[in-house]
Amino acid sequence: ENHPVLLKAEADRDSYASSKAMGDFYVRIGAQKLGIDALAVRVFNQYGPRMVGTKYGQVIGEFVKRGLTEPEFTMIGDGSHTRSFCLVTDGARMLVDLFERRVTGFINMGNDNEISIFELAERIHSKLGREFKPVFLEERPHDHRRRCPDLTRLRQCLPDLKLTDLDTGLDITIKSFREAMQQ
């Protein structure tokens, strides 16, 4: 939560991060001006049932949908970038628990179990029963090599925190995509 926010003004991909940083600023300054307590939650890579399965959604939804529907599987870059993913039901439970405990300030919320994008795609293909033969595309400029939250404060505020492992979460997500495609 105390790590400086690093942004590259010339990087289109940082527009999302800059909007989140501005949101943190407005929450803090607004609460200060109004004399109220506030919590700014920094949500990291949530996934789960009913998520968007396009390039405008999250990588898990996109990979699952493409793995179910497209004959060729492409990946941007070599897959060495790492991310961590949090099942949306875990995130919802954390939000309720933080609210009930009246936590204020800034807090990172997610799962700190990191995985490479290559391994994630390979795992999804395995769960789909599909051979994994990715076609690698050119890497995007300015893409962050690593995104993983420091959950020290979250674990202090929620000492009984339990997170769903990625394999279980992927099974839940894949099942929901398959059911949606049958409708």
N, C-alpha and C positions, 0 to 999 in steps of 0.2 A: 504493500500500500504506500510505502514511502519512496519507492523507486521512482526516479525522475521519468516523466513521459518523454520519450524520444520520438520526434516526428521529422519527416523529410518533406518540406513544402513542395518539392518537385515530384514527389511520388504519389501518383493517383491512389495507390492502395492505402495510403495513410489518411485518406479522407475519413474513413470510418473511425480510426483511432482518434483523430482530431475531434470529431463530433462527440465521442465518448469523453474525452478530456474536457471539452467545453461543458458537457453535462455535469461532470463532477464539480467544475468551478461554479456553475450556476446553482447547483444544489447547496454547496457550502456557503456561498455568499448570500443566497436567498434565506437560508435558515438563520444565518448570522443576523441579517437585517431584520428578520421577523422575530428573533429571539426564541427560536424553536429548535428542538433536536431533529436531526435528519441522518439518514443512512444512505450513502451512495454505494451501491453494489456493483462491483466490476465482474460481470459474468463472462466466463471463459468457455467457449465451444460446447454449448448444450446440444444434445441430439436426442432423438427418440421418435416414437410413432407420430404420424401425421406431419412430419417435417417436409419442407420443400425439397424435391429431388432434382433440382436443376442447377446450373452453374451459378445461379443467383441465391442459392441456399447454402447450406453447410456441406462440407466435403463428404461426410458419411452418407447423407441422403443422396447426394449426387452419385457417389460410387455405387450404392445399393441399386438405385434406379437404373443406372447405366449397365451394371452387372446383370440385371434382370432383362434388359431390353435391347442392348446393342451388341452386335457381333464382334466389334473391335473395341478394346479398352485402351484409352489413351490416358497418359498422365503428364501433367505439366512438370517439367524438371525431372530429376533423377529419383525423386522420392525420398531423398535424405533429410528433408526438412522434418522437424518433429512438432507434434502438437499433443495436447492432452484433451480428453473428452469427458463430459459429465452428462449422465443420463438426466433428461429433463425432470423426471419425477424426483430424483435426488435434489435437483436445484429447487424445485417447488417446496420440498420439505425443508430445505435449508432456509429459504426465505421466510417461511412460517416460523421456524424456530428462532431466527434472528429477530423477527418482529416481536414474538412473545417475550424474548429476553431483553427487549428494548435496546438493542445494540445501535450505536451511533457512529458517525464518522465515515471512513472509507473501509471497504472490505472486499477482498478477492473471493470469488465464489466459483468453484469448479472442482475438478479432479486433478491431482498432480501426478497421475500415472501417465508417463510420456511414451509415445510410440512414433516411429517414423511413418511418413505417409506411404512409403513403399510397403512396409509391413502391414499397415492398416488395409491397403488395397488387396494384398495377398490374403489376409485373414478373411476379408469379406468374400473374396472369390472362393475360398475354401468352404465357407459356410453356405455359399450358393451352389456348391458342387460343380464349380466351373474351373476349367484350366486357366491359370494365370499367365498370360503372355502379353504384358503391357507394351504399348508403343509410346515411346517417350517424345514429348514435345518440348519446344524451347521453354526454358525457365522464364518466369515473369520478372521484370526488373523490380528491384527494391523489395522483393518478398522476404519476410522475416524468416530466418533459419529455424527459429525455435520460439514456441509459445507455450509456456507452462506457468501456472500461477503459483506464487508462494502462498501457501495456506496456513502459515503459522498463526496468524490472528484468528482465522476462521476456526481452527482446531482449539484455540484457547477459549473462544466464545461458545463453541459447540463441542465440548469434550467427548461426547458420545457419538460423534460423527461417524456414520458408516456410509460408504460409497459402493455403488454397484460396479462390479468388475466389467471391463469392456466387452468380454465375450458374452456375458449375460445380456448386456445392453444391446449389443449387435443382434443377438437372437430375437429380442423383443422388437427391435426396429425392422429387421428383415421380415419378420412375421407380419407386421402391420403393412409393409409395402406390398407383400404378396396378397394379403386380404384386400387391400384397396384396388389392386389390379384386377381382381376377380369380380368386382362390383360393376 
